[in-house]
Amino acid sequence: MSDFLSDADFELYRKLVYDASGIHFSATNRSILESRLKERLREKKIESLAAYYKLLLSDKEELKTLLDSVTTNLTRFFRNQPHFDALEHYVLPELIKLKGSSGERKIRIWSAGCSTGEEPYTIAMLLKDCLPAPWSFEVVASDISLKSLMVAKEGFYPDARMQGVPEAFLAKYFDKKAGGYQIKDEIKKFVRFDYHNLKNDSGLRDLDVVFCRNVLIYFDEAAQKATIERFWDAMASKSFLFIGHSESLFGMNTKFEFVKTDWACFYRKFI
Ligand SMILES: C[S@@+](CC[C@H](N)C(=O)[O-])C[C@H]1O[C@@H](n2cnc3c(N)ncnc32)[C@H](O)[C@@H]1O
């Protein structure tokens, strides 16, 4: 047990973080919560965990900062390529067939838990490249981490973070700058970044595709199920849901159906 974070404080703080975000701290990742709390106390020049807790109850902005600090924002362009192959070769042709017959020519995608933007920009580059005219699309991208959203909106990525981006996309959709690459406005304009906590209803409706990859792993089962149910409400009939390849809805008793294709597995709302 640590001198800084007693068992009682750990319980108090992990409940606060969980209730506010769904992010679940177990005994094994307790040290992460502890180090983030230490940082916040140092930064705010606050002496005790009790005083900081009191502050959190009245200061919504500080609660947002704490939540931001406990998130894991690891991501990369074209992460889990088979998902993007499935998007290109299965999902888009299906949507074109389905929506085309109703006369609609727009595809709406949500990247939920988009971190620093690599996922929504990957989606936007892909759709820009392979959606035939006169089809258009929009990508809504949201996260609880304001720091990550700032990077995402800026759209500048250091050289080291560009692995996985095909040469042709690098040349077409980025400008080379000192130390990295700047995503071009012609891609940026398709992506709308928003602060959104998956604990709450997004208000989004009629989405054709939802990507929520490598986010649910930080939630416990109850928060995962509640989030998945909110996705259901936000999605159109016959739409598609991609979750991380180490995540699963197995045993969750949801209405989504598991779909296995030549490229990747995902879930579908058939109704
Ligand atoms: C590991 S990143 C995944 C990024 C991207 N989806 C990918 O697969 O590469 C997880 C992201 O989920 C976000 N996140 C965690 N809890 C959240 C919540 N309650 N609401 C919205 N975003 C959340 C974190 O801030 C983080 O940026």
The ligand as an SDF file (V2000), in Angstrom:
LIG
                    3D

 27 29  0  0  0  0  0  0  0  0999 V2000
   -6.3700    4.0460  -26.8450 C   0  0  0  0  0  0  0  0  0  0  0  0
   -7.2340    5.4200  -27.4690 S   0  0  0  0  0  0  0  0  0  0  0  0
   -7.9620    4.7250  -28.9400 C   0  0  0  0  0  0  0  0  0  0  0  0
   -7.8800    5.6670  -30.1150 C   0  0  0  0  0  0  0  0  0  0  0  0
   -8.4230    5.0920  -31.4250 C   0  0  0  0  0  0  0  0  0  0  0  0
   -9.8140    4.8020  -31.3420 N   0  0  0  0  0  0  0  0  0  0  0  0
   -7.6380    3.8700  -31.8270 C   0  0  0  0  0  0  0  0  0  0  0  0
   -8.1560    2.7660  -31.7640 O   0  0  0  0  0  0  0  0  0  0  0  0
   -6.4640    4.0190  -32.2110 O   0  0  0  0  0  0  0  0  0  0  0  0
   -8.6380    5.5000  -26.3560 C   0  0  0  0  0  0  0  0  0  0  0  0
   -9.3180    6.8650  -26.3670 C   0  0  0  0  0  0  0  0  0  0  0  0
  -10.5810    6.7440  -25.7030 O   0  0  0  0  0  0  0  0  0  0  0  0
  -10.8260    7.9480  -25.0240 C   0  0  0  0  0  0  0  0  0  0  0  0
  -11.8360    7.7570  -23.9710 N   0  0  0  0  0  0  0  0  0  0  0  0
  -11.7250    7.0480  -22.8190 C   0  0  0  0  0  0  0  0  0  0  0  0
  -12.8430    7.1540  -22.0860 N   0  0  0  0  0  0  0  0  0  0  0  0
  -13.6940    7.9390  -22.7860 C   0  0  0  0  0  0  0  0  0  0  0  0
  -15.0150    8.4230  -22.5510 C   0  0  0  0  0  0  0  0  0  0  0  0
  -15.6990    8.1460  -21.4430 N   0  0  0  0  0  0  0  0  0  0  0  0
  -15.5730    9.2190  -23.4940 N   0  0  0  0  0  0  0  0  0  0  0  0
  -14.9010    9.5350  -24.6360 C   0  0  0  0  0  0  0  0  0  0  0  0
  -13.6510    9.1120  -24.9120 N   0  0  0  0  0  0  0  0  0  0  0  0
  -13.0510    8.3270  -23.9970 C   0  0  0  0  0  0  0  0  0  0  0  0
   -9.4490    8.3290  -24.4820 C   0  0  0  0  0  0  0  0  0  0  0  0
   -9.3590    9.6980  -24.1690 O   0  0  0  0  0  0  0  0  0  0  0  0
   -8.5330    7.9040  -25.6200 C   0  0  0  0  0  0  0  0  0  0  0  0
   -8.1960    8.9820  -26.4540 O   0  0  0  0  0  0  0  0  0  0  0  0
  1  2  1  0
  2  3  1  0
  2 10  1  0
  3  4  1  0
  4  5  1  0
  5  6  1  0
  5  7  1  0
  7  8  2  0
  7  9  1  0
 10 11  1  0
 11 12  1  0
 11 26  1  0
 12 13  1  0
 13 14  1  0
 13 24  1  0
 14 15  1  0
 14 23  1  0
 15 16  2  0
 16 17  1  0
 17 18  1  0
 17 23  2  0
 18 19  1  0
 18 20  2  0
 20 21  1  0
 21 22  2  0
 22 23  1  0
 24 25  1  0
 24 26  1  0
 26 27  1  0
M  CHG  2   2   1   9  -1
M  END
$$$$
